[in-house]
Amino acid sequence: MNIVFVLLSAVSFAMPSPLHVKPGSALSVREGSLANGGRANEEFSLLSVALAQLPSSASERIVLSYGDRFGKVWKGEPGFFQVALDRGGSRVVIDLSQVTKTGIDPVQLKKALASSKLVASSDMTMDPQDQTTNLTLVMKKPVSLSLATVSGARSQLVLDLKGL
């Protein structure tokens, strides 16, 4: 008869705290990090996604514009969001909590990002049960990421991507 002893060890892994994007200020997101921000306890819609070239030829801006639950322009702080930049900077995942309606669909998202020098492909999913909309951006090359929110006449989440 063979007796096998198993030694169990209690190992704790420290998860880094998410970075928090404060209203009206920019935040650099490190590879392998998660950032969050925005306002909770409201129901929102995603009105549009726009792409803009920045002065540096290696940089682009993606702007997500928020609406209220009826699809009207939201004028306050954007809804709660989480943005993750994977290790290597090759993928950005955007979780828009409480976004239950969108003014765009996955095909329109692809068209909005078609001229991007940095985004190779995009995917968009909605989960009505969790009341979230998720966007996944796969990059053509590694990027660094900076996030900011805009509140006022329009509520927006701004992602600045820079090719490495």
N, C-alpha and C positions, 0 to 999 in steps of 0.2 A: 504494500500500500504506500502510495506516495502522498505526502502532505505538502501542500503549497501554502506558503505564508505570503500574504499581500500586505505591504506596508503602505498605508494611506498617509498622505501628508496634506495638511491644510495650507494651501498656497493662495495668497490673495493677489489679484492683479489689479493694478491701479489704472482705471480708465481716466484719461485726461478729461477735465471739465470742458464742456462746450464753450466756445468763445461766444460772447454776446455782442451783437451789433446794436449800438446805442442809436436812438433816433438822430438823424442829421449828421452822423459822423461815419467815416469810412473805417473798415477793419480788414487787415490782411489775414487771409486764411492760409495756414500752413498745410503742406501735404499731409494726408492722413488725419486731418482735423475736421471737426464738425462745428459749425457756427449757427446760432439761432438769433431770433429777434422778432419784432412785431408785436401786435396786439392780439390777445386771445379773447374768447367769449363773444365773438361776433361771427356772422356768416358772410363770406365774401365771394366775389367772382373774379376771374382772371379776364380782363378786357382785351389785352393785347401783349404781344412780345415783339420788341423792335431791336434791330441790330444797328449799331453805329460804329464807324471807324474812329479811333482816337488818333491824336497827332503822331504818336509813335506808330510806325508801320507794322510793328509786331503786336499791337494792342487793339482790342475791340471792347465794346460795351454792349451788354444785353440788358434791356430794360423791360421789366415785367410790370404792367399797369393793373392796379386793383380797382374793382368796383364793389358796390354793396351787393347784398343778396339778390337784388332785383336787376343787376347789370348796369346800374347808374354809377357814374364816376364817384369813387370814395375819396374824401378830402382829408382823412385823418391818417394816423399811422397805419402802415400796411398790416395785413393779417399775420398771425404767427407763422413763421417759416423755419426750416432747418436746411442748411446747405452743407454738403460734404464734398471735399476735394480728396480723391483717393491718393494713396501713396503713388508717387511717380507723376502726379498731376495730369493723368490721362483721361479722367472722367469726373464730371461734376453732377451730383444728384441733388435736386431741389425738391423739397417736400413742402407743399403749400397747404398747411392745415386749415381746415374750415373753408376751403375753396370748393364750393359745391356746384358751381356753374362756370362755364368758360365761354368766351367770345371767339375762341379759336379751337381747332381740332388738331390732331396729330399731323395731318397733311399741311394745314396752314402753318404750323410750327416749323415744319421742314422748309417750307417756302420762305418764311421769315428769316431763317438762318442759312439759306442756300448760298448766299454770297460770302459767307464767313470764311476767313483765311485760317481760322483755328478750329471750328466745329466741324467734325467729319460727319456725324449723324446725331439725330435726336429721337427721343421716344417720349410719349406722353401717356399717362394712365390716370384714370380717375377711380376712386373707390367711394361709392356713395354711402356705404355702410360706415366707413371711418370718416367720411366727409373730408377727403383729401384729394389733391391733384398732385401728381408727381411728374417731374421733368427730368430726364436723364440726357446729358450731353456727353458724347464721346469725342475726344479731341484728336486732331490730326497730329499734334505733337504735344509734349508736356507744356503745361501752363502754370502760371501763378495766378492767384485769385484775390480780388479785393471786393468787399461788399459794402453797400451803403443803402440807406433807406431815405426816401423823400416823402414828406408829408406836407400838406398845404393844399394848393389848388388841385393837385393830383397826388395820389398815393402810389408809390413805386418802390420796387426792389431793384437795385442796380448792381450788376455784376460786371466788374472790369477784369478782363482776361488778358494776360500778357504771355506770349510765346517765349519759351525758354531756349 
